[in-house]
Amino acid sequence: MYELYTEQRSINGKSLLSWDLAHHLYLRSAHDKVIVVTDKPVDLLAATRKQWLKLMRQVLRQRASTLNTVRSLELTEQISYMQNLRFSAKRPQEYLDADVTFATAEDFIKIAPICRTAYITCKIEREKLHMLTSWMPKNGVVVEYV
């Protein structure tokens, strides 16, 4: 994990993993491919997508209540990004189809994912983590949930 920014986050009962993922994705607004390594891709995708839609409704309300035209335009762009973000829990074949792909570590190792952001939500061995992140570009972000 050379030349990557690593961050460790913990869920200490105050929030859900899906809530934290959705908010972290929103704050980063990477506009690049994102992978989420998990033991239960379909379940985590459903929960995160639900939190994403709640967050999008909050941004819509925020845009409706602002009188500042510059801020309104910024929020409009953000809403467009949020509406067009594609989530997937399908096992990746050759490359990442969706913007945010949820899969197991073994699934990702088979395709060597090229992405700018990786969320690690389950325990994986250091060797697997290195294999997952070796294709990431310089200054990529690896977020590990502990």
N, CA, C and O atoms as a GROMACS GRO file, in nm:
protein
  584
    1MET      N    1   0.083  -0.117   0.000
    1MET     CA    2   0.000   0.000   0.000
    1MET      C    3   0.088   0.125   0.000
    1MET      O    4   0.077   0.210   0.088
    2TYR      N    5   0.174   0.133  -0.099
    2TYR     CA    6   0.265   0.244  -0.112
    2TYR      C    7   0.196   0.362  -0.178
    2TYR      O    8   0.119   0.345  -0.272
    3GLU      N    9   0.225   0.480  -0.129
    3GLU     CA   10   0.175   0.606  -0.182
    3GLU      C   11   0.022   0.611  -0.184
    3GLU      O   12  -0.037   0.676  -0.271
    4LEU      N   13  -0.040   0.543  -0.089
    4LEU     CA   14  -0.185   0.548  -0.072
    4LEU      C   15  -0.217   0.611   0.062
    4LEU      O   16  -0.144   0.594   0.159
    5TYR      N   17  -0.325   0.682   0.064
    5TYR     CA   18  -0.373   0.739   0.189
    5TYR      C   19  -0.459   0.633   0.257
    5TYR      O   20  -0.556   0.585   0.198
    6THR      N   21  -0.424   0.595   0.379
    6THR     CA   22  -0.502   0.495   0.451
    6THR      C   23  -0.572   0.560   0.570
    6THR      O   24  -0.516   0.647   0.637
    7GLU      N   25  -0.691   0.515   0.593
    7GLU     CA   26  -0.772   0.569   0.702
    7GLU      C   27  -0.839   0.453   0.773
    7GLU      O   28  -0.889   0.361   0.708
    8GLN      N   29  -0.840   0.456   0.904
    8GLN     CA   30  -0.910   0.354   0.981
    8GLN      C   31  -1.029   0.418   1.048
    8GLN      O   32  -1.018   0.521   1.115
    9ARG      N   33  -1.143   0.357   1.029
    9ARG     CA   34  -1.267   0.408   1.088
    9ARG      C   35  -1.327   0.296   1.172
    9ARG      O   36  -1.308   0.178   1.144
   10SER      N   37  -1.399   0.335   1.274
   10SER     CA   38  -1.465   0.234   1.356
   10SER      C   39  -1.612   0.271   1.373
   10SER      O   40  -1.650   0.388   1.380
   11ILE      N   41  -1.691   0.169   1.377
   11ILE     CA   42  -1.835   0.185   1.402
   11ILE      C   43  -1.855   0.144   1.547
   11ILE      O   44  -1.847   0.026   1.581
   12ASN      N   45  -1.880   0.240   1.631
   12ASN     CA   46  -1.886   0.213   1.773
   12ASN      C   47  -2.028   0.215   1.828
   12ASN      O   48  -2.049   0.255   1.943
   13GLY      N   49  -2.123   0.172   1.750
   13GLY     CA   50  -2.261   0.167   1.797
   13GLY      C   51  -2.339   0.294   1.773
   13GLY      O   52  -2.462   0.294   1.785
   14LYS      N   53  -2.271   0.404   1.740
   14LYS     CA   54  -2.341   0.531   1.718
   14LYS      C   55  -2.407   0.535   1.579
   14LYS      O   56  -2.508   0.601   1.560
   15SER      N   57  -2.348   0.464   1.486
   15SER     CA   58  -2.402   0.466   1.351
   15SER      C   59  -2.388   0.328   1.287
   15SER      O   60  -2.317   0.241   1.339
   16LEU      N   61  -2.454   0.311   1.178
   16LEU     CA   62  -2.446   0.185   1.104
   16LEU      C   63  -2.332   0.193   1.002
   16LEU      O   64  -2.294   0.302   0.959
   17LEU      N   65  -2.281   0.078   0.965
   17LEU     CA   66  -2.178   0.073   0.862
   17LEU      C   67  -2.230   0.134   0.732
   17LEU      O   68  -2.160   0.210   0.666
   18SER      N   69  -2.353   0.100   0.696
   18SER     CA   70  -2.410   0.152   0.571
   18SER      C   71  -2.424   0.304   0.576
   18SER      O   72  -2.401   0.372   0.475
   19TRP      N   73  -2.462   0.358   0.691
   19TRP     CA   74  -2.474   0.503   0.707
   19TRP      C   75  -2.338   0.568   0.690
   19TRP      O   76  -2.325   0.669   0.620
   20ASP      N   77  -2.236   0.511   0.753
   20ASP     CA   78  -2.102   0.567   0.745
   20ASP      C   79  -2.047   0.559   0.603
   20ASP      O   80  -1.985   0.654   0.555
   21LEU      N   81  -2.070   0.447   0.535
   21LEU     CA   82  -2.026   0.433   0.396
   21LEU      C   83  -2.091   0.539   0.307
   21LEU      O   84  -2.023   0.604   0.228
   22ALA      N   85  -2.221   0.555   0.318
   22ALA     CA   86  -2.293   0.651   0.234
   22ALA      C   87  -2.242   0.793   0.258
   22ALA      O   88  -2.219   0.868   0.163
   23HIS      N   89  -2.223   0.830   0.383
   23HIS     CA   90  -2.177   0.965   0.414
   23HIS      C   91  -2.031   0.987   0.372
   23HIS      O   92  -1.996   1.095   0.326
   24HIS      N   93  -1.949   0.886   0.387
   24HIS     CA   94  -1.809   0.899   0.345
   24HIS      C   95  -1.801   0.911   0.193
   24HIS      O   96  -1.722   0.990   0.141
   25LEU      N   97  -1.882   0.832   0.122
   25LEU     CA   98  -1.887   0.842  -0.025
   25LEU      C   99  -1.932   0.982  -0.068
   25LEU      O  100  -1.877   1.041  -0.161
   26TYR      N  101  -2.031   1.034   0.001
   26TYR     CA  102  -2.082   1.167  -0.031
   26TYR      C  103  -1.976   1.275  -0.008
   26TYR      O  104  -1.958   1.364  -0.091
   27LEU      N  105  -1.907   1.266   0.105
   27LEU     CA  106  -1.807   1.368   0.137
   27LEU      C  107  -1.688   1.362   0.042
   27LEU      O  108  -1.629   1.465   0.009
   28ARG      N  109  -1.652   1.242  -0.003
   28ARG     CA  110  -1.540   1.229  -0.097
   28ARG      C  111  -1.580   1.269  -0.237
   28ARG      O  112  -1.500   1.330  -0.309
   29SER      N  113  -1.702   1.238  -0.279
   29SER     CA  114  -1.749   1.268  -0.414
   29SER      C  115  -1.639   1.244  -0.517
   29SER      O  116  -1.605   1.334  -0.595
   30ALA      N  117  -1.586   1.124  -0.516
   30ALA     CA  118  -1.467   1.093  -0.593
   30ALA      C  119  -1.487   1.098  -0.745
   30ALA      O  120  -1.393   1.127  -0.818
   31HIS      N  121  -1.607   1.070  -0.793
   31HIS     CA  122  -1.634   1.063  -0.937
   31HIS      C  123  -1.545   0.961  -1.006
   31HIS      O  124  -1.521   0.972  -1.127
   32ASP      N  125  -1.496   0.865  -0.933
   32ASP     CA  126  -1.416   0.756  -0.986
   32ASP      C  127  -1.471   0.625  -0.933
   32ASP      O  128  -1.564   0.624  -0.852
   33LYS      N  129  -1.415   0.516  -0.980
   33LYS     CA  130  -1.458   0.384  -0.935
   33LYS      C  131  -1.425   0.364  -0.788
   33LYS      O  132  -1.322   0.409  -0.738
   34VAL      N  133  -1.515   0.294  -0.718
   34VAL     CA  134  -1.500   0.264  -0.576
   34VAL      C  135  -1.530   0.116  -0.556
   34VAL      O  136  -1.624   0.063  -0.615
   35ILE      N  137  -1.450   0.050  -0.472
   35ILE     CA  138  -1.481  -0.088  -0.437
   35ILE      C  139  -1.509  -0.096  -0.287
   35ILE      O  140  -1.452  -0.022  -0.207
   36VAL      N  141  -1.599  -0.187  -0.252
   36VAL     CA  142  -1.632  -0.214  -0.112
   36VAL      C  143  -1.611  -0.363  -0.091
   36VAL      O  144  -1.685  -0.445  -0.146
   37VAL      N  145  -1.512  -0.398  -0.012
   37VAL     CA  146  -1.482  -0.538   0.017
   37VAL      C  147  -1.563  -0.578   0.139
   37VAL      O  148  -1.549  -0.519   0.246
   38THR      N  149  -1.647  -0.680   0.123
   38THR     CA  150  -1.736  -0.722   0.229
   38THR      C  151  -1.763  -0.871   0.221
   38THR      O  152  -1.745  -0.933   0.116
   39ASP      N  153  -1.807  -0.928   0.333
   39ASP     CA  154  -1.845  -1.069   0.334
   39ASP      C  155  -1.984  -1.091   0.275
   39ASP      O  156  -2.014  -1.198   0.222
   40LYS      N  157  -2.069  -0.988   0.284
   40LYS     CA  158  -2.208  -0.998   0.237
   40LYS      C  159  -2.238  -0.883   0.141
   40LYS      O  160  -2.300  -0.784   0.180
   41PRO      N  161  -2.196  -0.896   0.017
   41PRO     CA  162  -2.211  -0.784  -0.079
   41PRO      C  163  -2.355  -0.738  -0.101
   41PRO      O  164  -2.383  -0.618  -0.102
   42VAL      N  165  -2.447  -0.832  -0.119
   42VAL     CA  166  -2.585  -0.795  -0.151
   42VAL      C  167  -2.650  -0.722  -0.034
   42VAL      O  168  -2.718  -0.621  -0.053
   43ASP      N  169  -2.630  -0.773   0.086
   43ASP     CA  170  -2.690  -0.711   0.204
   43ASP      C  171  -2.635  -0.571   0.229
   43ASP      O  172  -2.711  -0.478   0.256
   44LEU      N  173  -2.504  -0.556   0.220
   44LEU     CA  174  -2.444  -0.425   0.245
   44LEU      C  175  -2.481  -0.326   0.135
   44LEU      O  176  -2.501  -0.208   0.162
   45LEU      N  177  -2.491  -0.373   0.012
   45LEU     CA  178  -2.532  -0.285  -0.098
   45LEU      C  179  -2.672  -0.232  -0.072
   45LEU      O  180  -2.696  -0.112  -0.086
   46ALA      N  181  -2.765  -0.318  -0.035
   46ALA     CA  182  -2.904  -0.276  -0.013
   46ALA      C  183  -2.911  -0.172   0.100
   46ALA      O  184  -2.980  -0.071   0.087
   47ALA      N  185  -2.841  -0.197   0.208
   47ALA     CA  186  -2.844  -0.104   0.322
   47ALA      C  187  -2.777   0.029   0.286
   47ALA      O  188  -2.827   0.135   0.324
   48THR      N  189  -2.666   0.024   0.214
   48THR     CA  190  -2.594   0.146   0.178
   48THR      C  191  -2.674   0.227   0.077
   48THR      O  192  -2.679   0.350   0.086
   49ARG      N  193  -2.736   0.161  -0.017
   49ARG     CA  194  -2.819   0.230  -0.117
   49ARG      C  195  -2.936   0.302  -0.049
   49ARG      O  196  -2.971   0.414  -0.086
   50LYS      N  197  -2.994   0.237   0.050
   50LYS     CA  198  -3.105   0.299   0.125
   50LYS      C  199  -3.055   0.426   0.195
   50LYS      O  200  -3.123   0.528   0.193
   51GLN      N  201  -2.938   0.418   0.258
   51GLN     CA  202  -2.881   0.536   0.324
   51GLN      C  203  -2.846   0.644   0.222
   51GLN      O  204  -2.860   0.763   0.250
   52TRP      N  205  -2.800   0.603   0.104
   52TRP     CA  206  -2.766   0.698  -0.004
   52TRP      C  207  -2.890   0.776  -0.048
   52TRP      O  208  -2.884   0.897  -0.069
   53LEU      N  209  -3.002   0.705  -0.061
   53LEU     CA  210  -3.126   0.772  -0.101
   53LEU      C  211  -3.176   0.869   0.006
   53LEU      O  212  -3.227   0.976  -0.026
   54LYS      N  213  -3.161   0.832   0.133
   54LYS     CA  214  -3.197   0.924   0.242
   54LYS      C  215  -3.109   1.049   0.237
   54LYS      O  216  -3.158   1.161   0.253
   55LEU      N  217  -2.982   1.029   0.215
   55LEU     CA  218  -2.888   1.140   0.206
   55LEU      C  219  -2.922   1.230   0.087
   55LEU      O  220  -2.913   1.352   0.096
   56MET      N  221  -2.961   1.170  -0.025
   56MET     CA  222  -2.998   1.247  -0.142
   56MET      C  223  -3.122   1.333  -0.114
   56MET      O  224  -3.130   1.448  -0.159
   57ARG      N  225  -3.218   1.279  -0.040
   57ARG     CA  226  -3.336   1.358  -0.004
   57ARG      C  227  -3.298   1.477   0.084
   57ARG      O  228  -3.356   1.584   0.072
   58GLN      N  229  -3.200   1.457   0.173
   58GLN     CA  230  -3.154   1.569   0.256
   58GLN      C  231  -3.091   1.679   0.171
   58GLN      O  232  -3.113   1.798   0.195
   59VAL      N  233  -3.013   1.640   0.072
   59VAL     CA  234  -2.949   1.738  -0.017
   59VAL      C  235  -3.056   1.810  -0.101
   59VAL      O  236  -3.045   1.930  -0.125
   60LEU      N  237  -3.157   1.736  -0.144
   60LEU     CA  238  -3.268   1.799  -0.218
   60LEU      C  239  -3.339   1.904  -0.132
   60LEU      O  240  -3.370   2.013  -0.179
   61ARG      N  241  -3.364   1.870  -0.005
   61ARG     CA  242  -3.428   1.966   0.086
   61ARG      C  243  -3.338   2.087   0.109
   61ARG      O  244  -3.385   2.200   0.115
   62GLN      N  245  -3.208   2.062   0.122
   62GLN     CA  246  -3.113   2.171   0.143
   62GLN      C  247  -3.113   2.266   0.023
   62GLN      O  248  -3.109   2.388   0.039
   63ARG      N  249  -3.117   2.208  -0.098
   63ARG     CA  250  -3.120   2.293  -0.218
   63ARG      C  251  -3.249   2.374  -0.224
   63ARG      O  252  -3.248   2.491  -0.262
   64ALA      N  253  -3.360   2.312  -0.187
   64ALA     CA  254  -3.489   2.381  -0.191
   64ALA      C  255  -3.495   2.496  -0.091
   64ALA      O  256  -3.568   2.593  -0.112
   65SER      N  257  -3.420   2.486   0.017
   65SER     CA  258  -3.428   2.589   0.120
   65SER      C  259  -3.323   2.699   0.107
   65SER      O  260  -3.327   2.796   0.184
   66THR      N  261  -3.232   2.688   0.013
   66THR     CA  262  -3.128   2.790   0.000
   66THR      C  263  -3.171   2.902  -0.095
   66THR      O  264  -3.239   2.877  -0.195
   67LEU      N  265  -3.129   3.022  -0.063
   67LEU     CA  266  -3.155   3.137  -0.150
   67LEU      C  267  -3.030   3.178  -0.227
   67LEU      O  268  -3.036   3.259  -0.319
   68ASN      N  269  -2.917   3.122  -0.188
   68ASN     CA  270  -2.789   3.152  -0.251
   68ASN      C  271  -2.780   3.076  -0.384
   68ASN      O  272  -2.779   2.953  -0.386
   69THR      N  273  -2.775   3.150  -0.495
   69THR     CA  274  -2.776   3.084  -0.626
   69THR      C  275  -2.651   3.001  -0.653
   69THR      O  276  -2.659   2.895  -0.715
   70VAL      N  277  -2.537   3.048  -0.605
   70VAL     CA  278  -2.413   2.972  -0.624
   70VAL      C  279  -2.423   2.838  -0.550
   70VAL      O  280  -2.391   2.733  -0.605
   71ARG      N  281  -2.468   2.845  -0.426
   71ARG     CA  282  -2.483   2.721  -0.347
   71ARG      C  283  -2.589   2.630  -0.409
   71ARG      O  284  -2.573   2.508  -0.409
   72SER      N  285  -2.694   2.687  -0.462
   72SER     CA  286  -2.799   2.609  -0.527
   72SER      C  287  -2.744   2.534  -0.648
   72SER      O  288  -2.778   2.417  -0.669
   73LEU      N  289  -2.659   2.599  -0.727
   73LEU     CA  290  -2.597   2.533  -0.842
   73LEU      C  291  -2.503   2.421  -0.798
   73LEU      O  292  -2.500   2.315  -0.860
   74GLU      N  293  -2.426   2.444  -0.691
   74GLU     CA  294  -2.338   2.340  -0.638
   74GLU      C  295  -2.419   2.217  -0.595
   74GLU      O  296  -2.383   2.104  -0.624
   75LEU      N  297  -2.528   2.243  -0.524
   75LEU     CA  298  -2.614   2.133  -0.478
   75LEU      C  299  -2.681   2.061  -0.594
   75LEU      O  300  -2.701   1.940  -0.589
   76THR      N  301  -2.716   2.135  -0.700
   76THR     CA  302  -2.776   2.073  -0.818
   76THR      C  303  -2.677   1.977  -0.883
   76THR      O  304  -2.714   1.867  -0.924
   77GLU      N  305  -2.551   2.018  -0.893
   77GLU     CA  306  -2.448   1.929  -0.948
   77GLU      C  307  -2.430   1.806  -0.860
   77GLU      O  308  -2.415   1.694  -0.911
   78GLN      N  309  -2.430   1.827  -0.729
   78GLN     CA  310  -2.414   1.716  -0.636
   78GLN      C  311  -2.532   1.618  -0.647
   78GLN      O  312  -2.512   1.497  -0.642
   79ILE      N  313  -2.652   1.670  -0.661
   79ILE     CA  314  -2.771   1.585  -0.674
   79ILE      C  315  -2.763   1.504  -0.803
   79ILE      O  316  -2.797   1.386  -0.805
   80SER      N  317  -2.719   1.568  -0.910
   80SER     CA  318  -2.703   1.497  -1.037
   80SER      C  319  -2.604   1.382  -1.023
   80SER      O  320  -2.629   1.272  -1.071
   81TYR      N  321  -2.492   1.408  -0.957
   81TYR     CA  322  -2.393   1.303  -0.931
   81TYR      C  323  -2.455   1.190  -0.850
   81TYR      O  324  -2.438   1.072  -0.881
   82MET      N  325  -2.528   1.226  -0.745
   82MET     CA  326  -2.587   1.125  -0.658
   82MET      C  327  -2.690   1.040  -0.731
   82MET      O  328  -2.698   0.919  -0.709
   83GLN      N  329  -2.770   1.102  -0.817
   83GLN     CA  330  -2.873   1.029  -0.891
   83GLN      C  331  -2.813   0.934  -0.994
   83GLN      O  332  -2.870   0.829  -1.023
   84ASN      N  333  -2.699   0.971  -1.051
   84ASN     CA  334  -2.638   0.890  -1.157
   84ASN      C  335  -2.538   0.786  -1.107
   84ASN      O  336  -2.489   0.706  -1.186
   85LEU      N  337  -2.507   0.787  -0.978
   85LEU     CA  338  -2.413   0.690  -0.922
   85LEU      C  339  -2.473   0.550  -0.930
   85LEU      O  340  -2.585   0.527  -0.886
   86ARG      N  341  -2.397   0.457  -0.987
   86ARG     CA  342  -2.445   0.320  -1.004
   86ARG      C  343  -2.379   0.227  -0.903
   86ARG      O  344  -2.256   0.225  -0.890
   87PHE      N  345  -2.461   0.151  -0.832
   87PHE     CA  346  -2.415   0.054  -0.734
   87PHE      C  347  -2.433  -0.086  -0.793
   87PHE      O  348  -2.524  -0.109  -0.872
   88SER      N  349  -2.345  -0.179  -0.755
   88SER     CA  350  -2.358  -0.317  -0.803
   88SER      C  351  -2.301  -0.414  -0.700
   88SER      O  352  -2.202  -0.386  -0.633
   89ALA      N  353  -2.366  -0.530  -0.690
   89ALA     CA  354  -2.315  -0.638  -0.608
   89ALA      C  355  -2.288  -0.761  -0.695
   89ALA      O  356  -2.267  -0.871  -0.644
   90LYS      N  357  -2.287  -0.739  -0.827
   90LYS     CA  358  -2.254  -0.849  -0.918
   90LYS      C  359  -2.106  -0.878  -0.910
   90LYS      O  360  -2.024  -0.787  -0.897
   91ARG      N  361  -2.071  -1.004  -0.919
   91ARG     CA  362  -1.930  -1.043  -0.918
   91ARG      C  363  -1.863  -0.981  -1.041
   91ARG      O  364  -1.904  -1.009  -1.154
   92PRO      N  365  -1.761  -0.899  -1.020
   92PRO     CA  366  -1.695  -0.835  -1.135
   92PRO      C  367  -1.627  -0.939  -1.223
   92PRO      O  368  -1.567  -1.035  -1.173
   93GLN      N  369  -1.636  -0.919  -1.354
   93GLN     CA  370  -1.576  -1.014  -1.448
   93GLN      C  371  -1.435  -0.972  -1.489
   93GLN      O  372  -1.337  -1.028  -1.440
   94GLU      N  373  -1.424  -0.875  -1.577
   94GLU     CA  374  -1.292  -0.830  -1.624
   94GLU      C  375  -1.257  -0.692  -1.571
   94GLU      O  376  -1.140  -0.662  -1.550
   95TYR      N  377  -1.356  -0.610  -1.550
   95TYR     CA  378  -1.334  -0.474  -1.501
   95TYR      C  379  -1.458  -0.432  -1.422
   95TYR      O  380  -1.558  -0.503  -1.422
   96LEU      N  381  -1.450  -0.318  -1.357
   96LEU     CA  382  -1.561  -0.270  -1.274
   96LEU      C  383  -1.663  -0.199  -1.362
   96LEU      O  384  -1.632  -0.099  -1.426
   97ASP      N  385  -1.786  -0.251  -1.364
   97ASP     CA  386  -1.892  -0.191  -1.444
   97ASP      C  387  -1.956  -0.071  -1.374
   97ASP      O  388  -1.977   0.034  -1.434
   98ALA      N  389  -1.985  -0.088  -1.246
   98ALA     CA  390  -2.056   0.015  -1.171
   98ALA      C  391  -1.959   0.114  -1.110
   98ALA      O  392  -1.838   0.091  -1.106
   99ASP      N  393  -2.013   0.225  -1.063
   99ASP     CA  394  -1.931   0.326  -0.995
   99ASP      C  395  -1.887   0.274  -0.858
   99ASP      O  396  -1.773   0.296  -0.817
  100VAL      N  397  -1.978   0.207  -0.789
  100VAL     CA  398  -1.949   0.150  -0.657
  100VAL      C  399  -1.981   0.000  -0.664
  100VAL      O  400  -2.096  -0.038  -0.683
  101THR      N  401  -1.879  -0.083  -0.648
  101THR     CA  402  -1.896  -0.227  -0.658
  101THR      C  403  -1.872  -0.293  -0.523
  101THR      O  404  -1.768  -0.273  -0.461
  102PHE      N  405  -1.969  -0.371  -0.479
  102PHE     CA  406  -1.960  -0.447  -0.355
  102PHE      C  407  -1.929  -0.591  -0.391
  102PHE      O  408  -2.000  -0.651  -0.473
  103ALA      N  409  -1.825  -0.649  -0.333
  103ALA     CA  410  -1.790  -0.788  -0.360
  103ALA      C  411  -1.697  -0.839  -0.249
  103ALA      O  412  -1.653  -0.763  -0.163
  104THR      N  413  -1.669  -0.968  -0.254
  104THR     CA  414  -1.576  -1.027  -0.157
  104THR      C  415  -1.433  -1.001  -0.201
  104THR      O  416  -1.408  -0.965  -0.316
  105ALA      N  417  -1.340  -1.018  -0.110
  105ALA     CA  418  -1.198  -0.999  -0.141
  105ALA      C  419  -1.154  -1.094  -0.252
  105ALA      O  420  -1.079  -1.054  -0.341
  106GLU      N  421  -1.200  -1.217  -0.246
  106GLU     CA  422  -1.163  -1.316  -0.349
  106GLU      C  423  -1.210  -1.274  -0.487
  106GLU      O  424  -1.139  -1.293  -0.586
  107ASP      N  425  -1.330  -1.218  -0.495
  107ASP     CA  426  -1.382  -1.171  -0.624
  107ASP      C  427  -1.296  -1.059  -0.681
  107ASP      O  428  -1.267  -1.057  -0.801
  108PHE      N  429  -1.255  -0.967  -0.596
  108PHE     CA  430  -1.174  -0.855  -0.643
  108PHE      C  431  -1.033  -0.897  -0.680
  108PHE      O  432  -0.975  -0.844  -0.775
  109ILE      N  433  -0.978  -0.991  -0.608
  109ILE     CA  434  -0.841  -1.036  -0.638
  109ILE      C  435  -0.834  -1.098  -0.776
  109ILE      O  436  -0.731  -1.088  -0.843
  110LYS      N  437  -0.941  -1.162  -0.820
  110LYS     CA  438  -0.943  -1.228  -0.952
  110LYS      C  439  -0.934  -1.128  -1.066
  110LYS      O  440  -0.882  -1.161  -1.173
  111ILE      N  441  -0.984  -1.004  -1.045
  111ILE     CA  442  -0.986  -0.908  -1.156
  111ILE      C  443  -0.886  -0.794  -1.140
  111ILE      O  444  -0.870  -0.714  -1.233
  112ALA      N  445  -0.820  -0.783  -1.027
  112ALA     CA  446  -0.727  -0.673  -1.000
  112ALA      C  447  -0.795  -0.538  -1.026
  112ALA      O  448  -0.770  -0.475  -1.129
  113PRO      N  449  -0.881  -0.495  -0.934
  113PRO     CA  450  -0.960  -0.374  -0.957
  113PRO      C  451  -0.877  -0.246  -0.964
  113PRO      O  452  -0.788  -0.223  -0.882
  114ILE      N  453  -0.908  -0.166  -1.063
  114ILE     CA  454  -0.844  -0.035  -1.076
  114ILE      C  455  -0.947   0.068  -1.028
  114ILE      O  456  -1.046   0.095  -1.096
  115CYS      N  457  -0.922   0.124  -0.911
  115CYS     CA  458  -1.014   0.220  -0.852
  115CYS      C  459  -0.934   0.320  -0.770
  115CYS      O  460  -0.818   0.296  -0.736
  116ARG      N  461  -0.996   0.432  -0.738
  116ARG     CA  462  -0.928   0.534  -0.660
  116ARG      C  463  -0.960   0.521  -0.511
  116ARG      O  464  -0.885   0.572  -0.428
  117THR      N  465  -1.070   0.454  -0.477
  117THR     CA  466  -1.111   0.440  -0.338
  117THR      C  467  -1.150   0.296  -0.310
  117THR      O  468  -1.222   0.234  -0.388
  118ALA      N  469  -1.103   0.243  -0.196
  118ALA     CA  470  -1.138   0.108  -0.154
  118ALA      C  471  -1.182   0.111  -0.008
  118ALA      O  472  -1.112   0.165   0.078
  119TYR      N  473  -1.298   0.053   0.019
  119TYR     CA  474  -1.347   0.039   0.155
  119TYR      C  475  -1.334  -0.108   0.193
  119TYR      O  476  -1.384  -0.195   0.123
  120ILE      N  477  -1.266  -0.134   0.304
  120ILE     CA  478  -1.248  -0.270   0.353
  120ILE      C  479  -1.336  -0.284   0.477
  120ILE      O  480  -1.304  -0.226   0.581
  121THR      N  481  -1.444  -0.360   0.466
  121THR     CA  482  -1.541  -0.368   0.576
  121THR      C  483  -1.534  -0.499   0.652
  121THR      O  484  -1.611  -0.520   0.746
  122CYS      N  485  -1.444  -0.587   0.613
  122CYS     CA  486  -1.430  -0.716   0.681
  122CYS      C  487  -1.282  -0.745   0.701
  122CYS      O  488  -1.196  -0.680   0.642
  123LYS      N  489  -1.254  -0.842   0.784
  123LYS     CA  490  -1.114  -0.876   0.809
  123LYS      C  491  -1.060  -0.956   0.692
  123LYS      O  492  -1.118  -1.057   0.650
  124ILE      N  493  -0.946  -0.909   0.638
  124ILE     CA  494  -0.878  -0.983   0.533
  124ILE      C  495  -0.728  -0.984   0.565
  124ILE      O  496  -0.678  -0.898   0.636
  125GLU      N  497  -0.662  -1.081   0.512
  125GLU     CA  498  -0.519  -1.094   0.537
  125GLU      C  499  -0.443  -0.980   0.468
  125GLU      O  500  -0.489  -0.926   0.367
  126ARG      N  501  -0.329  -0.945   0.524
  126ARG     CA  502  -0.247  -0.837   0.469
  126ARG      C  503  -0.205  -0.864   0.325
  126ARG      O  504  -0.199  -0.772   0.244
  127GLU      N  505  -0.177  -0.989   0.292
  127GLU     CA  506  -0.137  -1.023   0.155
  127GLU      C  507  -0.250  -0.993   0.057
  127GLU      O  508  -0.226  -0.939  -0.052
  128LYS      N  509  -0.372  -1.028   0.096
  128LYS     CA  510  -0.487  -1.000   0.009
  128LYS      C  511  -0.509  -0.850  -0.004
  128LYS      O  512  -0.540  -0.800  -0.112
  129LEU      N  513  -0.494  -0.780   0.106
  129LEU     CA  514  -0.510  -0.635   0.103
  129LEU      C  515  -0.408  -0.572   0.009
  129LEU      O  516  -0.441  -0.481  -0.068
  130HIS      N  517  -0.285  -0.620   0.015
  130HIS     CA  518  -0.181  -0.568  -0.074
  130HIS      C  519  -0.215  -0.598  -0.220
  130HIS      O  520  -0.195  -0.513  -0.307
  131MET      N  521  -0.266  -0.718  -0.247
  131MET     CA  522  -0.304  -0.753  -0.385
  131MET      C  523  -0.419  -0.666  -0.434
  131MET      O  524  -0.422  -0.626  -0.550
  132LEU      N  525  -0.515  -0.637  -0.345
  132LEU     CA  526  -0.629  -0.552  -0.383
  132LEU      C  527  -0.586  -0.409  -0.414
  132LEU      O  528  -0.640  -0.346  -0.506
  133THR      N  529  -0.492  -0.359  -0.338
  133THR     CA  530  -0.455  -0.218  -0.352
  133THR      C  531  -0.338  -0.193  -0.447
  133THR      O  532  -0.305  -0.078  -0.477
  134SER      N  533  -0.276  -0.300  -0.495
  134SER     CA  534  -0.157  -0.282  -0.579
  134SER      C  535  -0.188  -0.215  -0.713
  134SER      O  536  -0.099  -0.158  -0.776
  135TRP      N  537  -0.312  -0.222  -0.758
  135TRP     CA  538  -0.349  -0.160  -0.886
  135TRP      C  539  -0.404  -0.019  -0.869
  135TRP      O  540  -0.437   0.048  -0.967
  136MET      N  541  -0.415   0.026  -0.746
  136MET     CA  542  -0.469   0.159  -0.722
  136MET      C  543  -0.368   0.266  -0.762
  136MET      O  544  -0.247   0.247  -0.746
  137PRO      N  545  -0.416   0.379  -0.815
  137PRO     CA  546  -0.323   0.486  -0.855
  137PRO      C  547  -0.266   0.558  -0.732
  137PRO      O  548  -0.316   0.543  -0.621
  138LYS      N  549  -0.162   0.634  -0.755
  138LYS     CA  550  -0.101   0.716  -0.650
  138LYS      C  551  -0.208   0.801  -0.583
  138LYS      O  552  -0.301   0.848  -0.648
  139ASN      N  553  -0.192   0.820  -0.453
  139ASN     CA  554  -0.284   0.903  -0.375
  139ASN      C  555  -0.426   0.847  -0.366
  139ASN      O  556  -0.519   0.921  -0.335
  140GLY      N  557  -0.442   0.718  -0.394
  140GLY     CA  558  -0.571   0.654  -0.374
  140GLY      C  559  -0.602   0.646  -0.225
  140GLY      O  560  -0.513   0.666  -0.142
  141VAL      N  561  -0.726   0.616  -0.192
  141VAL     CA  562  -0.769   0.611  -0.053
  141VAL      C  563  -0.816   0.471  -0.018
  141VAL      O  564  -0.898   0.413  -0.089
  142VAL      N  565  -0.762   0.418   0.092
  142VAL     CA  566  -0.804   0.289   0.146
  142VAL      C  567  -0.862   0.314   0.284
  142VAL      O  568  -0.792   0.360   0.374
  143VAL      N  569  -0.990   0.283   0.300
  143VAL     CA  570  -1.058   0.302   0.428
  143VAL      C  571  -1.084   0.166   0.487
  143VAL      O  572  -1.157   0.085   0.429
  144GLU      N  573  -1.025   0.140   0.602
  144GLU     CA  574  -1.044   0.012   0.672
  144GLU      C  575  -1.134   0.032   0.792
  144GLU      O  576  -1.110   0.119   0.875
  145TYR      N  577  -1.238  -0.050   0.801
  145TYR     CA  578  -1.327  -0.047   0.916
  145TYR      C  579  -1.277  -0.150   1.016
  145TYR      O  580  -1.262  -0.268   0.983
  146VAL      N  581  -1.252  -0.106   1.138
  146VAL     CA  582  -1.202  -0.195   1.241
  146VAL      C  583  -1.304  -0.212   1.352
  146VAL      O  584  -1.279  -0.285   1.448
   0.00000   0.00000   0.00000
